[in-house]
Amino acid sequence: MNAMSDVAAEAPQARPTSLKFEIGARTLATIQRHLVRIPLTLDQARADRLPVLPPLPREAHGYVVTSLPEHLVPALVNASGDMLPFIRQRYTRYFADFGMGFDAWWNGLSSNARQGIKRKARKIAAESGGELDVRAFRGPHELEAFHDVARRISLRTYQERLLGSGLPDSPEFIATMLAQGAADQVRAWLLYVAGEPAAYLYCPVIEGGVVIYAHVGHDPAFNDLSPGAVLQLEAMRELFEEGKFARFDFTEGEGQHKRQFATGGVACVDLFLLRPSLANRVTMAALGGFNRGVAGVKALVKRVGLETLAKKVRRGS
């Protein structure tokens, strides 16, 4: 493990961040803190080195470090001057290695996954006249056409309606998309079913040949066809065939879809580091106590459920 780099000369901007009291997907309460976000890239997470903690602006309450390898938490807390740590979430940062080639990657998937995707692809192809209708986009003019269609799909997705995290349509995003497209730093795809746009995938390409799983969604009218999985397979096939990329980065957070297509991963956490003020100590204690209580209730429900199931099995035997 290497030592931390020199502290940056200028502190980045602190942004409002919600510390949530959650049960499942339901948020019961939030506490706002102004935090400096330090997002680690896949390559930084894989490099296994402590990130730089820049100086905090006066108004900032602390940092939020994302995709930090979990075993580095104690060292980063120590390097921060013993700020108050709180693990927001744990997950594996999944990725796929393009260096192995498509056939090796495909054969590395479980037999159930391969059979399931083939079955879904055949079903979608049958709905579309016998062949899959997957369209790729990369240059600025192509990406303009892609965005128009994909944005209309996004408006119908749960990501957009419930999480507010669909495909962006801000002028800033569009300008960045077109600039990246002109530099050949974007790959995007649409899947059509029977002539209707069903799913989209938008992937910028960053330094080091890493393709980012940035924005994805599908029209819920096609839920029974699983268009997202089929589109992901065809996108991976094209990326392997290009032969110019290093890895596909499935980014932060868990998901069966990510586990299914990945060849490796890094055990990560999103970590809050807050100034050791009285208010922050109270906040961390309340949030930690709440989360432990929720975890205890979940464990109790699971145990009672398993015991009930066991009794039913014994009665039936």
Backbone bond lengths (Angstrom), bond angles and torsions (degrees), N, CA, C in turn:
res aa  C-N    CA-C-N  psi(-1)  N-CA   C-N-CA  omega(-1)  CA-C   N-CA-C  phi
1 M - - - 1.472 - - 1.519 109.03 -
2 N 1.304 116.96 127.96 1.459 121.00 -179.07 1.521 111.15 -86.53
3 A 1.301 116.65 158.02 1.464 121.11 176.19 1.508 110.22 -73.73
4 M 1.326 114.80 162.85 1.454 119.97 179.43 1.516 110.52 -65.64
5 S 1.327 115.43 147.56 1.462 121.13 175.70 1.520 109.82 -72.57
6 D 1.306 116.05 170.11 1.463 119.99 176.31 1.510 110.55 -60.58
7 V 1.321 116.24 144.48 1.460 120.87 -179.97 1.518 110.09 -66.57
8 A 1.329 115.48 138.74 1.457 120.05 -179.37 1.521 110.40 -63.09
9 A 1.307 115.70 152.73 1.461 120.17 -175.25 1.513 112.26 -72.79
10 E 1.318 117.07 -33.25 1.454 120.19 -176.94 1.519 110.13 -119.46
11 A 1.321 116.48 137.05 1.461 120.91 179.18 1.523 110.14 -81.22
12 P 1.327 117.55 136.50 1.456 119.48 175.45 1.524 110.84 -73.33
13 Q 1.302 114.97 173.97 1.461 120.39 -175.58 1.520 111.38 -78.73
14 A 1.318 116.48 137.91 1.458 121.79 173.93 1.522 108.97 -83.88
15 R 1.321 115.84 137.83 1.467 120.68 -177.35 1.531 109.86 -123.01
16 P 1.351 117.22 149.03 1.462 119.74 177.45 1.531 110.69 -59.82
17 T 1.316 116.10 131.99 1.454 122.67 179.65 1.518 108.59 -133.50
18 S 1.321 116.61 134.80 1.464 121.40 -178.28 1.520 110.98 -91.52
19 L 1.325 116.41 124.59 1.452 122.25 169.29 1.520 106.23 -93.77
20 K 1.322 117.21 113.99 1.459 121.64 -166.42 1.523 112.27 -104.28
21 F 1.317 114.18 138.97 1.459 122.18 168.27 1.522 106.20 -96.27
22 E 1.338 115.58 104.54 1.462 119.95 -169.49 1.525 111.56 -122.46
23 I 1.335 114.28 145.71 1.458 121.96 167.14 1.517 106.24 -123.61
24 G 1.334 116.30 105.22 1.457 119.58 -173.81 1.513 109.39 65.93
25 A 1.344 115.14 -128.75 1.461 119.53 -179.86 1.528 111.82 -91.62
26 R 1.325 117.13 1.44 1.465 120.90 -176.45 1.524 110.66 -97.13
27 T 1.328 116.54 126.40 1.457 122.55 178.05 1.524 109.42 -96.94
28 L 1.335 116.20 120.81 1.459 120.98 -178.48 1.522 112.22 -89.21
29 A 1.325 116.25 -33.33 1.468 120.32 -179.56 1.524 108.52 -161.15
30 T 1.312 115.92 158.85 1.463 120.87 177.03 1.530 109.92 -136.61
31 I 1.309 115.04 150.90 1.464 122.60 172.15 1.518 107.16 -123.45
32 Q 1.321 116.88 127.45 1.459 121.59 -177.71 1.527 110.82 -88.43
33 R 1.322 114.99 133.37 1.450 121.62 171.79 1.526 108.45 -134.60
34 H 1.329 117.13 144.62 1.458 121.69 176.73 1.535 108.44 -91.53
35 L 1.335 115.13 112.75 1.457 120.87 -172.81 1.521 111.24 -124.33
36 V 1.305 115.53 147.02 1.465 122.56 172.00 1.525 107.23 -87.25
37 R 1.322 116.08 121.52 1.465 120.04 -177.43 1.528 109.95 -89.65
38 I 1.317 115.69 131.31 1.457 122.33 177.61 1.526 107.41 -122.59
39 P 1.327 117.43 91.61 1.463 119.95 -178.23 1.527 111.36 -87.66
40 L 1.308 117.15 124.87 1.453 120.75 177.19 1.527 109.69 -87.50
41 T 1.319 116.19 136.08 1.453 120.59 173.66 1.523 109.16 -75.21
42 L 1.326 115.97 169.48 1.458 120.49 176.85 1.526 110.66 -58.23
43 D 1.334 116.91 -46.14 1.462 119.50 -178.82 1.527 111.57 -63.30
44 Q 1.333 117.06 -35.90 1.465 120.00 177.75 1.525 110.92 -67.65
45 A 1.333 116.52 -40.06 1.464 119.79 177.81 1.523 110.86 -64.95
46 R 1.321 116.64 -40.16 1.460 120.92 -179.84 1.527 112.11 -71.77
47 A 1.326 116.60 -25.94 1.470 120.40 179.93 1.524 112.28 -70.35
48 D 1.342 116.81 -20.44 1.465 121.57 172.45 1.523 112.53 64.37
49 R 1.339 116.42 40.06 1.459 121.02 177.39 1.522 109.70 -120.63
50 L 1.320 115.61 151.69 1.457 120.23 178.13 1.524 110.23 -66.34
51 P 1.335 117.58 138.00 1.459 120.18 176.90 1.526 111.52 -77.67
52 V 1.313 114.93 160.86 1.465 121.46 174.35 1.521 109.47 -73.17
53 L 1.315 117.18 133.78 1.461 122.52 171.78 1.526 107.36 -104.69
54 P 1.320 118.05 103.10 1.467 120.11 -178.88 1.521 110.87 -71.75
55 P 1.333 117.36 163.33 1.470 120.26 178.11 1.522 110.55 -58.47
56 L 1.323 115.52 141.00 1.458 119.90 179.19 1.524 111.20 -83.22
57 P 1.335 117.25 135.82 1.467 118.95 169.65 1.534 109.93 -61.72
58 R 1.306 116.29 156.59 1.468 120.69 -176.54 1.528 111.83 -57.13
59 E 1.354 116.55 -36.95 1.468 119.61 -175.51 1.521 113.57 -81.94
60 A 1.325 118.15 -6.63 1.463 121.23 -175.46 1.521 111.18 -80.56
61 H 1.336 115.01 141.99 1.460 120.54 176.75 1.528 112.02 -89.39
62 G 1.334 116.22 -17.46 1.454 118.43 -178.79 1.521 111.84 162.44
63 Y 1.342 115.13 -154.85 1.462 122.20 -177.86 1.525 110.42 -120.36
64 V 1.322 115.27 158.03 1.461 120.94 161.68 1.526 106.03 -126.83
65 V 1.325 115.82 118.23 1.463 122.70 -178.43 1.525 107.17 -105.33
66 T 1.329 116.98 121.59 1.457 120.14 -178.44 1.521 111.13 -106.48
67 S 1.335 115.36 148.79 1.470 123.78 -179.27 1.521 112.62 59.84
68 L 1.318 116.28 37.89 1.455 121.01 175.54 1.530 109.01 -83.09
69 P 1.350 118.92 124.72 1.471 119.58 173.90 1.526 110.09 -51.95
70 E 1.323 116.39 128.96 1.468 119.35 -168.20 1.522 113.40 -60.45
71 H 1.321 118.29 -34.76 1.462 119.61 -176.75 1.534 112.12 -69.92
72 L 1.356 118.01 -11.25 1.467 120.85 178.17 1.531 112.97 -87.44
73 V 1.335 117.72 -3.37 1.465 120.17 -176.39 1.528 112.28 -57.26
74 P 1.340 120.44 -51.08 1.476 118.74 -178.87 1.528 113.22 -58.93
75 A 1.326 116.66 -40.67 1.469 119.75 -179.13 1.522 111.15 -66.57
76 L 1.348 117.32 -38.11 1.462 119.28 -179.73 1.527 110.93 -71.12
77 V 1.329 117.59 -37.21 1.466 120.35 175.67 1.518 109.54 -60.68
78 N 1.320 117.13 -43.96 1.465 121.18 178.40 1.524 111.06 -63.22
79 A 1.343 116.62 -42.42 1.469 120.56 -179.42 1.519 111.72 -67.86
80 S 1.328 117.40 -24.49 1.463 121.07 -178.89 1.516 112.33 -78.61
81 G 1.338 117.86 -5.69 1.461 120.31 -174.44 1.509 111.40 85.76
82 D 1.335 115.42 29.65 1.471 122.14 177.94 1.526 112.35 62.32
83 M 1.338 115.56 46.89 1.455 119.79 170.42 1.534 108.98 -69.20
84 L 1.315 117.05 166.32 1.469 121.33 -176.28 1.520 109.51 -78.03
85 P 1.350 118.31 118.13 1.460 120.12 -178.65 1.527 112.00 -93.86
86 F 1.303 115.97 146.49 1.461 121.13 172.61 1.529 108.08 -149.34
87 I 1.315 116.66 123.30 1.457 121.11 179.57 1.527 108.97 -83.02
88 R 1.317 114.73 115.46 1.459 120.67 -177.29 1.522 111.32 -75.27
89 Q 1.341 117.00 -43.80 1.456 120.94 177.15 1.519 109.37 -160.15
90 R 1.336 114.33 155.44 1.454 122.61 174.79 1.527 108.53 -114.00
91 Y 1.324 116.37 142.49 1.463 120.25 178.93 1.524 108.72 -166.26
92 T 1.313 115.43 167.72 1.461 121.56 173.06 1.518 108.54 -99.23
93 R 1.320 116.89 128.40 1.468 121.76 174.68 1.535 106.68 -84.60
94 Y 1.332 115.71 98.38 1.461 121.24 -173.69 1.525 111.78 -83.10
95 F 1.334 115.31 150.41 1.462 120.63 175.48 1.519 108.85 -150.24
96 A 1.330 115.31 161.95 1.461 122.52 173.57 1.515 108.52 -120.50
97 D 1.319 116.44 135.61 1.459 123.27 -177.62 1.527 109.12 -93.00
98 F 1.337 116.51 115.29 1.464 120.13 -179.65 1.533 112.36 -74.53
99 G 1.329 117.59 -16.66 1.450 120.20 -176.81 1.518 113.78 -65.93
100 M 1.329 117.98 -19.08 1.457 121.18 -176.26 1.523 112.91 -80.52
101 G 1.336 118.09 -14.99 1.456 120.84 -177.85 1.520 112.35 87.42
102 F 1.340 115.63 154.45 1.461 120.12 -173.87 1.524 112.12 -63.42
103 D 1.331 117.51 -45.81 1.466 119.93 -174.91 1.528 111.27 -60.98
104 A 1.337 116.47 -44.58 1.461 119.65 179.31 1.529 110.59 -65.24
105 W 1.330 115.73 -40.36 1.469 118.95 178.19 1.527 110.53 -62.83
106 W 1.312 116.43 -48.03 1.468 120.97 -177.90 1.525 110.86 -61.92
107 N 1.317 117.01 -44.82 1.462 120.64 -179.55 1.518 112.21 -69.60
108 G 1.332 116.46 -18.63 1.452 120.26 177.31 1.513 113.52 -77.73
109 L 1.339 117.31 -16.12 1.458 120.59 174.89 1.525 108.80 -70.13
110 S 1.306 116.90 154.23 1.465 119.76 177.92 1.524 109.46 -64.19
111 S 1.337 116.33 153.77 1.468 120.17 179.50 1.520 110.95 -61.51
112 N 1.337 117.02 -35.95 1.467 120.10 178.08 1.519 110.90 -64.01
113 A 1.351 116.35 -40.79 1.469 119.87 179.36 1.521 110.57 -64.53
114 R 1.327 117.11 -45.99 1.467 120.15 -179.55 1.519 111.41 -61.90
115 Q 1.312 116.63 -45.57 1.458 119.98 -179.46 1.523 111.34 -64.70
116 G 1.342 115.86 -39.74 1.462 119.33 -179.87 1.517 112.47 -64.76
117 I 1.329 116.54 -43.56 1.468 120.27 -179.67 1.529 110.45 -67.24
118 K 1.331 117.05 -41.69 1.466 119.61 177.82 1.523 110.76 -59.86
119 R 1.315 116.12 -42.97 1.461 120.58 179.95 1.524 111.27 -62.92
120 K 1.340 116.15 -43.07 1.460 119.92 178.85 1.528 111.07 -65.65
121 A 1.341 116.07 -40.24 1.466 119.90 -179.97 1.527 110.86 -64.25
122 R 1.328 117.26 -41.39 1.473 120.23 178.33 1.524 110.66 -63.16
123 K 1.311 116.14 -38.89 1.466 120.20 -178.66 1.530 110.79 -66.48
124 I 1.337 116.64 -43.07 1.459 120.25 178.83 1.522 110.25 -67.18
125 A 1.328 116.83 -41.79 1.465 120.25 178.28 1.523 110.98 -60.27
126 A 1.323 116.69 -40.48 1.467 120.31 179.09 1.526 111.01 -62.83
127 E 1.327 116.45 -36.16 1.466 120.65 178.26 1.526 111.31 -70.26
128 S 1.341 116.63 -20.66 1.466 121.68 -174.49 1.525 113.12 -109.71
129 G 1.317 116.85 24.04 1.459 120.01 175.61 1.507 114.67 87.17
130 G 1.337 117.17 14.88 1.448 120.25 174.21 1.513 115.18 109.31
131 E 1.341 119.56 -12.81 1.456 122.30 -179.69 1.527 110.18 -135.33
132 L 1.336 114.84 149.18 1.457 119.52 174.77 1.523 109.67 -69.77
133 D 1.322 115.69 140.83 1.464 121.47 178.74 1.527 108.40 -112.39
134 V 1.341 115.10 85.09 1.461 122.11 179.75 1.522 108.63 -111.23
135 R 1.315 117.50 127.96 1.459 122.43 -175.93 1.530 109.42 -119.41
136 A 1.335 115.65 130.39 1.468 121.90 -177.17 1.527 110.68 -103.42
137 F 1.337 115.78 148.31 1.466 122.65 -176.86 1.526 108.64 -138.81
138 R 1.359 117.02 141.29 1.457 119.08 179.15 1.533 114.08 -149.48
139 G 1.333 120.99 -40.12 1.460 122.26 179.66 1.515 112.17 -78.93
140 P 1.343 118.35 167.61 1.470 121.55 -176.94 1.520 114.08 -55.72
141 H 1.338 118.17 -47.64 1.467 119.64 -178.30 1.530 111.01 -65.77
142 E 1.323 116.41 -40.14 1.460 119.83 177.62 1.531 110.44 -64.20
143 L 1.326 117.11 -39.98 1.457 120.34 -178.16 1.521 112.01 -69.19
144 E 1.308 118.25 -30.69 1.465 120.27 173.94 1.521 110.11 -61.00
145 A 1.335 116.39 -44.97 1.463 120.75 178.57 1.526 110.54 -65.58
146 F 1.329 116.31 -41.45 1.459 120.47 177.82 1.523 110.85 -59.05
147 H 1.336 116.30 -48.48 1.460 120.05 -174.73 1.523 111.26 -61.79
148 D 1.301 117.56 -38.90 1.467 120.63 -179.57 1.528 110.87 -59.97
149 V 1.320 116.74 -44.13 1.469 120.47 -178.56 1.523 110.85 -76.27
150 A 1.329 116.96 -46.13 1.461 120.78 -176.90 1.521 111.71 -63.97
151 R 1.318 116.56 -35.09 1.464 119.58 179.48 1.534 110.54 -63.74
152 R 1.323 116.33 -38.11 1.473 119.52 178.55 1.532 111.26 -67.25
153 I 1.333 117.00 -33.98 1.463 119.41 173.54 1.523 109.61 -66.85
154 S 1.322 116.29 -44.86 1.458 121.86 -176.19 1.528 112.16 -57.40
155 L 1.320 116.68 -37.19 1.471 120.24 -178.82 1.526 112.02 -61.11
156 R 1.328 117.30 -19.43 1.462 120.76 -178.24 1.535 112.64 -101.58
157 T 1.331 117.96 -1.38 1.454 120.29 -176.16 1.523 111.88 -85.81
158 Y 1.347 115.92 160.28 1.458 119.99 176.55 1.525 110.70 -68.82
159 Q 1.338 117.03 -30.75 1.467 118.96 177.91 1.526 111.17 -58.32
160 E 1.324 115.56 -40.09 1.463 120.53 -179.04 1.526 110.73 -75.49
161 R 1.328 116.79 -47.12 1.467 120.43 -172.95 1.521 113.32 -74.23
162 L 1.338 117.52 -37.95 1.454 120.46 -174.24 1.525 113.60 -102.66
163 L 1.319 117.63 -32.36 1.457 120.86 -173.71 1.518 113.57 -110.43
164 G 1.339 117.12 -12.48 1.458 120.21 -177.69 1.514 112.67 63.72
165 S 1.343 117.20 30.22 1.460 120.64 -174.88 1.525 112.02 -126.23
166 G 1.330 116.07 37.68 1.456 119.27 176.46 1.516 111.47 -78.35
167 L 1.317 116.31 -169.58 1.464 120.82 178.10 1.526 108.91 -64.46
168 P 1.336 119.04 122.51 1.477 120.31 -177.14 1.523 112.09 -65.81
169 D 1.327 114.90 153.70 1.466 119.58 175.31 1.527 111.34 -129.62
170 S 1.329 116.62 20.16 1.458 119.93 179.80 1.523 110.12 -72.20
171 P 1.328 117.31 153.87 1.467 119.75 176.21 1.519 112.66 -56.87
172 E 1.340 116.99 -35.15 1.456 120.76 -179.29 1.528 110.68 -65.64
173 F 1.340 116.50 -44.20 1.463 119.26 179.66 1.523 111.01 -63.83
174 I 1.333 116.12 -45.03 1.465 119.51 -178.20 1.522 110.83 -63.27
175 A 1.338 116.77 -41.51 1.467 119.64 178.98 1.527 110.64 -62.69
176 T 1.332 116.71 -42.13 1.471 120.51 177.93 1.519 110.86 -64.82
177 M 1.312 116.99 -42.49 1.460 121.21 179.26 1.519 111.74 -58.97
178 L 1.337 116.68 -45.38 1.459 120.64 -178.36 1.530 111.16 -68.67
179 A 1.347 116.37 -38.16 1.462 119.53 178.19 1.529 111.03 -66.09
180 Q 1.322 115.97 -41.93 1.463 119.20 178.06 1.530 111.06 -67.30
181 G 1.331 115.63 -36.73 1.461 118.73 177.09 1.522 111.90 -63.40
182 A 1.323 116.48 -40.02 1.467 120.28 178.52 1.523 111.24 -64.79
183 A 1.341 117.29 -27.36 1.462 121.88 178.46 1.527 111.94 -93.38
184 D 1.330 117.31 9.41 1.468 123.28 -179.39 1.524 111.26 60.70
185 Q 1.329 115.63 39.99 1.460 120.78 -177.93 1.524 112.73 -115.58
186 V 1.327 117.28 26.39 1.459 121.67 176.96 1.526 108.80 -140.73
187 R 1.344 114.90 142.10 1.451 122.28 167.77 1.522 106.91 -129.91
188 A 1.329 116.25 134.17 1.458 120.27 -178.29 1.526 109.08 -143.72
189 W 1.318 115.28 153.26 1.464 120.68 -177.38 1.524 110.88 -143.65
190 L 1.333 114.50 150.98 1.459 123.03 169.90 1.518 108.76 -126.18
191 L 1.324 115.81 141.04 1.458 121.51 172.69 1.518 108.36 -112.11
192 Y 1.318 115.54 126.25 1.459 121.73 177.17 1.527 109.36 -105.57
193 V 1.315 115.75 143.22 1.461 122.11 174.85 1.519 107.88 -123.50
194 A 1.322 115.67 117.43 1.463 121.83 -177.84 1.527 110.91 52.87
195 G 1.324 115.94 39.44 1.456 121.22 177.21 1.518 114.85 83.94
196 E 1.344 118.11 -1.83 1.465 121.59 -178.99 1.528 109.89 -106.21
197 P 1.336 118.01 133.37 1.469 119.61 177.83 1.522 110.54 -65.14
198 A 1.333 116.39 124.31 1.461 120.97 -173.61 1.520 113.62 -113.70
199 A 1.348 118.40 -32.65 1.462 120.57 -175.18 1.518 110.13 -153.26
200 Y 1.346 115.61 153.56 1.462 120.77 177.36 1.519 109.63 -136.06
201 L 1.332 114.69 156.75 1.463 122.48 175.44 1.523 106.97 -144.45
202 Y 1.326 116.20 127.42 1.469 122.27 -177.50 1.520 108.57 -124.08
203 C 1.348 117.17 122.46 1.455 122.19 -172.94 1.525 111.70 -135.20
204 P 1.318 119.13 104.46 1.467 119.82 169.46 1.526 110.04 -72.34
205 V 1.321 115.63 159.78 1.462 122.29 179.35 1.523 107.65 -117.52
206 I 1.328 117.03 126.40 1.456 120.45 -177.42 1.527 110.13 -108.03
207 E 1.328 114.65 179.34 1.461 121.28 -178.81 1.526 110.93 -55.91
208 G 1.302 115.85 140.31 1.452 120.41 -178.69 1.512 113.48 91.88
209 G 1.344 116.43 5.23 1.458 119.60 179.31 1.518 113.93 69.88
210 V 1.332 116.84 33.51 1.460 121.79 179.23 1.530 109.02 -98.51
211 V 1.324 115.64 123.83 1.462 122.59 -179.71 1.527 108.03 -94.18
212 I 1.329 115.94 125.90 1.467 121.48 -172.18 1.531 111.28 -98.73
213 Y 1.308 115.83 128.55 1.472 124.16 175.31 1.530 107.09 -78.04
214 A 1.335 116.34 80.47 1.463 120.08 -166.95 1.524 113.52 -90.24
215 H 1.333 116.99 -52.46 1.462 120.47 -176.19 1.520 109.41 -138.72
216 V 1.329 115.38 130.51 1.461 121.11 -177.08 1.524 108.60 -147.18
217 G 1.312 116.22 147.83 1.455 119.49 177.60 1.508 110.91 -175.02
218 H 1.324 115.22 162.51 1.463 119.79 175.52 1.522 109.92 -144.96
219 D 1.311 115.04 154.94 1.459 122.42 178.59 1.523 108.44 -68.88
220 P 1.342 118.40 123.25 1.468 120.06 -178.86 1.522 113.95 -60.79
221 A 1.332 117.74 -16.25 1.466 119.82 176.42 1.523 111.57 -64.04
222 F 1.359 116.46 -18.35 1.462 121.10 -178.51 1.533 112.08 -108.55
223 N 1.328 117.29 20.28 1.458 120.57 -176.23 1.525 113.06 -53.76
224 D 1.325 117.02 -40.60 1.463 120.18 -175.02 1.521 112.77 -67.83
225 L 1.343 117.96 -14.21 1.460 121.74 -179.07 1.531 113.07 -97.26
226 S 1.337 117.69 -7.35 1.476 122.04 -178.09 1.523 112.38 49.91
227 P 1.336 118.87 55.24 1.466 120.22 -175.83 1.518 113.72 -65.17
228 G 1.336 117.93 -27.71 1.463 119.99 -178.08 1.521 112.64 -63.62
229 A 1.333 116.87 -42.10 1.465 120.36 179.92 1.520 111.29 -66.08
230 V 1.327 116.28 -40.61 1.463 120.53 -179.89 1.531 110.08 -66.88
231 L 1.331 117.22 -42.20 1.462 120.21 178.60 1.522 110.73 -64.47
232 Q 1.342 117.49 -39.59 1.458 120.41 178.87 1.525 111.10 -60.89
233 L 1.326 116.92 -42.39 1.465 120.15 178.65 1.522 111.15 -60.34
234 E 1.337 117.27 -47.00 1.459 119.80 -177.94 1.527 111.35 -67.39
235 A 1.331 117.35 -34.42 1.463 120.24 175.99 1.532 110.26 -65.40
236 M 1.327 116.76 -43.55 1.461 119.87 178.57 1.524 110.70 -62.41
237 R 1.321 117.25 -40.18 1.459 120.96 179.04 1.539 110.23 -58.62
238 E 1.345 116.49 -45.73 1.462 120.10 -179.03 1.533 111.52 -67.41
239 L 1.327 117.38 -38.76 1.454 120.53 -179.65 1.530 111.20 -66.64
240 F 1.306 116.66 -40.76 1.466 119.57 175.09 1.523 110.29 -61.99
241 E 1.329 116.88 -42.92 1.463 120.39 -177.53 1.522 112.18 -65.25
242 E 1.340 117.78 -32.25 1.467 119.62 177.89 1.525 111.50 -62.23
243 G 1.317 117.02 -35.25 1.450 121.02 175.73 1.513 115.57 66.53
244 K 1.335 118.30 24.29 1.468 120.40 -176.97 1.527 113.06 -122.53
245 F 1.320 117.50 4.52 1.458 120.70 -176.11 1.529 110.90 -115.10
246 A 1.329 115.62 155.84 1.468 121.01 -177.40 1.523 111.93 -94.31
247 R 1.331 116.22 -50.51 1.462 120.11 -174.87 1.524 110.89 -147.47
248 F 1.332 114.60 156.76 1.461 121.67 169.91 1.517 106.92 -106.25
249 D 1.328 116.64 121.88 1.461 123.28 -175.54 1.524 109.48 -99.59
250 F 1.342 116.27 111.96 1.461 120.43 179.11 1.519 112.94 -80.04
251 T 1.310 118.38 3.08 1.465 126.86 172.39 1.524 111.87 63.74
252 E 1.331 114.98 -162.75 1.460 121.08 -170.83 1.524 111.51 -77.22
253 G 1.320 115.64 151.35 1.454 120.78 174.32 1.519 113.57 96.32
254 E 1.337 114.31 155.80 1.456 121.73 -179.07 1.527 110.72 -89.37
255 G 1.316 115.42 176.73 1.464 121.41 175.86 1.515 110.37 159.60
256 Q 1.331 116.05 139.29 1.456 120.50 179.50 1.523 111.25 -58.34
257 H 1.337 115.53 -40.00 1.463 121.29 -179.98 1.534 110.37 -57.15
258 K 1.324 116.99 -43.83 1.461 121.35 -178.85 1.525 110.57 -68.35
259 R 1.328 116.71 -46.40 1.469 120.20 179.74 1.520 110.76 -59.19
260 Q 1.313 116.45 -39.00 1.459 121.11 -174.86 1.514 112.46 -64.42
261 F 1.342 117.76 -39.11 1.456 121.91 -174.12 1.531 113.76 -96.27
262 A 1.328 118.57 -7.68 1.455 121.82 -173.19 1.527 111.83 -81.49
263 T 1.337 115.53 156.23 1.455 121.80 171.81 1.520 111.41 -110.27
264 G 1.313 117.55 -9.39 1.455 120.77 179.58 1.512 110.24 -168.72
265 G 1.330 116.13 178.10 1.454 119.82 -179.65 1.512 111.66 -169.92
266 V 1.324 115.53 163.54 1.457 122.98 178.79 1.524 107.83 -121.47
267 A 1.332 117.03 127.23 1.467 121.28 177.21 1.523 109.04 -70.63
268 C 1.333 116.48 114.73 1.473 121.84 -171.89 1.512 111.79 -126.56
269 V 1.325 114.34 165.60 1.459 122.28 171.21 1.521 108.54 -135.05
270 D 1.323 115.28 157.39 1.457 121.56 163.47 1.525 106.14 -100.83
271 L 1.315 115.91 122.11 1.458 121.17 -170.30 1.518 111.76 -117.30
272 F 1.339 116.56 126.75 1.454 121.91 168.44 1.524 108.44 -87.82
273 L 1.329 116.37 136.51 1.459 122.81 170.36 1.521 106.98 -126.28
274 L 1.331 117.01 110.53 1.462 121.28 -174.81 1.520 111.08 -111.22
275 R 1.325 114.79 149.50 1.460 119.68 174.88 1.540 108.67 -56.88
276 P 1.335 118.06 143.77 1.476 120.33 -176.06 1.528 113.32 -80.49
277 S 1.330 116.83 54.59 1.465 121.41 176.93 1.530 109.29 -85.98
278 L 1.320 116.08 164.44 1.458 120.27 178.99 1.527 110.81 -61.79
279 A 1.342 116.31 -43.38 1.467 119.66 -179.29 1.529 111.35 -61.82
280 N 1.315 116.18 -41.21 1.460 119.12 179.41 1.525 111.83 -70.16
281 R 1.336 117.08 -34.74 1.472 119.68 176.49 1.526 110.58 -63.29
282 V 1.322 116.43 -43.13 1.467 120.43 178.68 1.528 110.28 -64.14
283 T 1.336 116.01 -42.48 1.462 120.23 179.61 1.523 111.31 -61.56
284 M 1.332 117.40 -46.73 1.454 121.20 -179.30 1.524 111.83 -64.52
285 A 1.327 116.40 -38.78 1.462 120.21 178.70 1.529 110.75 -65.37
286 A 1.332 116.40 -42.86 1.460 119.98 -179.92 1.522 111.38 -65.76
287 L 1.335 116.40 -44.47 1.461 120.15 -178.61 1.529 111.02 -67.58
288 G 1.334 116.24 -41.46 1.461 119.36 178.15 1.513 112.16 -64.26
289 G 1.348 116.85 -43.51 1.455 120.29 178.24 1.520 112.38 -63.11
290 F 1.322 116.02 -40.73 1.464 120.33 178.68 1.526 110.72 -62.58
291 N 1.336 116.53 -47.13 1.462 120.30 -178.75 1.525 112.20 -64.23
292 R 1.335 117.09 -38.25 1.461 119.47 176.67 1.520 111.16 -64.95
293 G 1.334 116.31 -37.74 1.463 119.84 177.52 1.522 112.07 -64.38
294 V 1.340 116.23 -44.37 1.468 120.54 178.72 1.525 110.21 -62.07
295 A 1.350 116.07 -43.30 1.458 119.62 179.33 1.524 111.18 -62.99
296 G 1.332 116.87 -38.67 1.464 120.14 178.36 1.513 112.62 -64.41
297 V 1.336 116.20 -41.93 1.465 120.23 178.33 1.531 110.73 -63.84
298 K 1.338 116.16 -42.27 1.474 119.62 178.99 1.522 110.66 -62.20
299 A 1.338 116.48 -42.04 1.459 119.76 179.37 1.526 111.05 -64.30
300 L 1.346 116.82 -40.46 1.460 120.79 178.85 1.525 111.18 -64.00
301 V 1.335 115.64 -45.29 1.472 119.52 179.41 1.523 110.62 -61.13
302 K 1.329 116.37 -41.93 1.458 120.20 179.56 1.517 111.10 -64.09
303 R 1.343 116.25 -43.09 1.457 119.85 -178.96 1.525 111.31 -65.71
304 V 1.323 116.71 -43.92 1.463 120.32 178.29 1.524 110.50 -63.10
305 G 1.332 115.81 -40.25 1.462 119.69 179.03 1.512 111.91 -63.12
306 L 1.342 116.81 -42.40 1.460 120.45 178.90 1.519 111.22 -66.57
307 E 1.346 116.57 -39.53 1.460 119.55 178.41 1.523 111.15 -64.95
308 T 1.324 116.58 -40.04 1.470 120.25 178.12 1.516 110.50 -64.00
309 L 1.322 116.38 -42.76 1.461 120.11 178.72 1.521 110.79 -62.66
310 A 1.336 116.38 -42.34 1.461 119.71 179.85 1.526 111.20 -61.83
311 K 1.338 116.59 -39.88 1.463 119.58 178.58 1.526 110.85 -64.11
312 K 1.321 116.74 -40.02 1.463 119.73 178.74 1.521 111.06 -64.23
313 V 1.339 115.68 -38.93 1.475 120.03 179.62 1.523 109.57 -65.07
314 R 1.346 116.41 -43.54 1.463 119.67 -179.13 1.536 111.47 -64.98
315 R 1.324 115.93 -38.59 1.465 118.51 178.09 1.513 112.08 -66.44
316 G 1.343 114.86 -32.51 1.458 119.07 -178.26 1.510 113.59 -80.88
317 S 1.359 116.89 -15.02 1.469 120.17 -176.90 1.513 112.25 -87.49
